[in-house]
Amino acid sequence: MKFFCIGDEDAVWGFRLAGVEGRVVTNAFEAKEALAVASASDEVGVVLITEAAADSIRGEVDFLVYKSGFPLVLEIPDASGPRAGRRSTSDMIRQAVGIAI
């Protein structure tokens, strides 16, 4: 199982230094296309997507998080830091799975 990063240049290049493949996106169309490629791959198990990219394609991200279940999609802050009012990862897991961990 592989990781795949979708987001701005800083995020994608940072994860590439750790051996994680990814795609730099600058608009909603590119983000949607990158998410489709990642979710169609049998090798990708975890998609890391920046909050800005996720916000631009909220419907597709929410579908994968709450309906599909695979791959696991995690929203990460970009270089500017976490967005105000951002749900924590544990809150997202609790909502998706129905239990607190």
Stockholm file with secondary structure:
# STOCKHOLM 1.0

chainA/1-101         MKFFCIGDEDAVWGFRLAGVEGRVVTNAFEAKEALAVASASDEVGVVLITEAAADSIRGEVDFLVYKSGFPLVLEIPDASGPRAGRRSTSDMIRQAVGIAI
#=GR chainA/1-101 SS CEEEEEECHHHHHHHHHTTCEEEECCSHHHHHHHHHHHHHCSSEEEEEEEHHHHHHTHHHHHHIIIIICCSEEEEECBTTBCCTTCCCHHHHHHHHHSSCC
#=GC SS_cons         CEEEEEECHHHHHHHHHTTCEEEECCSHHHHHHHHHHHHHCSSEEEEEEEHHHHHHTHHHHHHIIIIICCSEEEEECBTTBCCTTCCCHHHHHHHHHSSCC
//
